[in-house]
Amino acid sequence: MEETISLQEIIEIIKKRLLLILAFIIGAALVAAIVSYFILTPIYEASTQFIVNQSQEEANEQYIDQSTIRTNVELINTYNVIIKSNAILDHVVEELHLPYSSEQLADKITVSSEENSQVVTVSVKDPLPAVAVNVANKTVEVFQEQIPEIMNVDNVSILTEAQMNEDVTPVEPRPKLNIAIAIVLGGMIGVGLAFLLEYLDTKIRTEKDITEKLALPVYGVISHIETKDVRKTIPTPPQQTLRERGGRNYVQTQNENRN
């Protein structure tokens, strides 16, 4: 027989374990805030763009067919791979005297381009904003210098250079987003734990538990009376009363005999 749970029972379980759920939510939010503001290192991003121009032969043509467009897109995809290759990044590391290898630098670089667009964006992330700007500009500069030797083409022009802004802000971490995610996760864990504890709780507390868990009818209930509700009385012991009465009668009889 399948057990079902109603919406009212769900609400009752949540109310019963509300403090536990709130504790998980607040705890997760505090941990996320501490990690985001005091532990994680801020990461800054700088971006530069270059454009892939048509060759002189293609520019003199009266029209561009689909094969030409497809060739340009494939060429840009090739450029995206070449930019992050050691052939380019080795020169960048050497000229800027960077404290990491070409492979480590490649992990900091992101190359992207819009669909059917000749503009390529090169983004660099680094804990130091000045280093991110220098690496982005130097990478595109070296790529423009080396691409004629690598592919025997000269069709790359720098569109915009990365610049150092005064009010630069880190792109990572995002404290507000991290806290929001932590609140959601904390609430989910708290609610899940509340239902787990309710499922593992097999104690019988009410008449409803008897009928539902034991499938037994309830014929009577013994009420629980608090001690403060019981009226306090001091009864007189019967034996003590009889002794007192007997003693008084004996003394009275002796006095009458003397008289």
GIJOBEL-V753408 format. One record per pair of residues at least 12 apart in sequence whose C-alpha atoms are under 10 Angstrom apart, sorted by the first residue. I is the first residue (numbers start at 1). J is the second residue. Records with the same first field share a line. If there is no record, write none. Layout:
I->J / J
This chain:
10->195
13->191 / 194 / 195 / 197 / 198
14->190 / 191 / 192 / 194 / 195 / 198
15->194
16->194 / 198
17->190 / 191 / 193 / 194 / 195 / 197 / 198
18->190 / 191 / 194
19->190
20->187 / 190 / 191 / 193 / 194
21->186 / 187 / 188 / 189 / 190 / 191 / 192 / 193 / 194
22->183 / 186 / 187 / 190 / 191
23->186 / 187 / 190
24->182 / 183 / 184 / 185 / 186 / 187 / 188 / 189 / 190 / 191 / 193
25->179 / 182 / 183 / 184 / 185 / 186 / 187 / 188 / 189 / 190
26->179 / 182 / 183 / 186 / 187
27->182 / 183 / 186
28->178 / 179 / 180 / 181 / 182 / 183 / 184 / 185 / 186 / 187 / 189
29->176 / 178 / 179 / 180 / 181 / 182 / 183 / 184 / 185 / 186
30->179 / 182 / 183
31->178 / 179 / 182
32->175 / 176 / 177 / 178 / 179 / 180 / 181 / 182 / 183
33->174 / 175 / 176 / 178 / 179 / 180 / 182
34->175 / 179
35->173 / 175 / 178 / 179
36->172 / 173 / 174 / 175 / 176 / 177 / 178 / 179
37->173 / 174 / 175
40->172 / 173
41->126 / 127 / 170 / 172 / 173
42->126 / 127 / 128 / 129 / 169 / 170 / 171 / 172 / 173 / 174
43->124 / 125 / 126 / 127 / 128 / 129 / 132 / 169 / 170 / 171 / 172 / 173
44->124 / 125 / 126 / 127 / 128 / 129 / 130 / 131 / 132 / 133 / 168 / 169 / 170 / 171 / 172 / 173
45->108 / 109 / 123 / 124 / 125 / 126 / 127 / 128 / 129 / 130 / 131 / 132 / 133 / 136 / 162 / 168 / 169 / 170 / 171 / 172
46->109 / 122 / 123 / 124 / 125 / 126 / 129 / 130 / 131 / 132 / 133 / 134 / 135 / 136 / 137 / 161 / 162 / 163 / 164 / 165 / 168 / 171
47->109 / 110 / 111 / 121 / 122 / 123 / 124 / 125 / 132 / 133 / 135 / 136 / 137 / 160 / 161 / 162 / 163
48->111 / 120 / 121 / 122 / 123 / 124 / 133 / 135 / 136 / 137 / 138 / 139 / 140 / 158 / 159 / 160 / 161 / 162 / 163
49->111 / 112 / 113 / 119 / 120 / 121 / 122 / 123 / 136 / 137 / 140 / 157 / 158 / 159 / 160 / 161 / 162
50->118 / 119 / 120 / 121 / 122 / 140 / 141 / 144 / 156 / 157 / 158 / 159 / 160 / 161
51->76 / 113 / 117 / 118 / 119 / 120 / 121 / 155 / 156 / 157 / 158 / 159 / 160
52->72 / 73 / 75 / 76 / 79 / 117 / 118 / 119 / 120 / 154 / 155 / 156 / 157 / 158 / 159
53->72 / 118 / 119 / 154 / 155 / 156 / 157
54->68 / 72 / 118 / 154 / 155 / 156
55->153 / 154 / 155 / 156
56->155
69->116 / 117 / 118
70->116
72->116 / 117 / 118
73->113 / 114 / 115 / 116 / 117 / 118
74->116
75->118
76->112 / 113 / 116 / 117 / 118 / 119 / 120
77->111 / 112 / 113 / 120
79->111 / 120 / 143 / 147 / 151 / 156
80->110 / 111 / 112 / 113 / 120 / 121 / 122
81->111
82->143 / 146 / 147 / 150
83->106 / 109 / 110 / 111 / 122 / 139 / 140 / 142 / 143 / 144 / 146 / 147
84->102 / 103 / 105 / 106 / 107 / 108 / 109 / 110 / 111 / 122 / 139 / 143
85->102 / 103 / 106
86->101 / 102 / 103 / 105 / 106
87->102 / 142 / 143 / 146 / 147 / 150
88->102 / 138 / 139 / 140 / 141 / 142 / 143 / 144 / 145 / 146 / 147
89->101 / 102 / 103 / 104 / 105 / 106 / 135 / 138 / 139 / 142 / 143
90->102 / 103 / 105 / 139 / 142
91->138 / 139 / 142 / 143 / 146
92->105 / 134 / 135 / 136 / 137 / 138 / 139 / 140 / 141 / 142 / 143
93->105 / 135 / 138 / 139
95->135 / 138 / 142
96->131 / 134 / 135 / 138
98->131 / 135
105->124 / 125 / 126 / 135
106->124
107->124 / 125
108->123 / 124 / 125 / 126 / 132 / 135
109->122 / 123 / 124 / 125 / 126 / 132 / 135 / 136 / 139
110->122 / 123 / 124 / 125 / 136
111->123 / 124
118->156
119->156 / 157 / 158 / 159
120->158 / 159
121->136 / 140 / 159 / 160
122->135 / 136 / 137 / 139 / 140 / 161 / 162
123->135 / 136 / 137 / 139 / 162
124->136 / 137 / 139 / 162
125->170 / 171 / 172
126->170 / 172
127->170 / 172
128->170
129->163 / 164 / 165 / 168 / 169 / 170
130->162 / 163 / 164 / 165
131->164
132->162 / 163 / 164
133->161 / 162 / 163 / 164 / 165
134->161 / 162 / 163 / 164
135->162
136->161 / 162 / 163
137->158 / 160 / 161 / 162 / 163
138->161 / 162
140->156 / 157 / 158 / 161
141->156 / 157 / 158 / 161
143->156
144->156 / 157 / 158
206->221
207->219 / 220 / 221
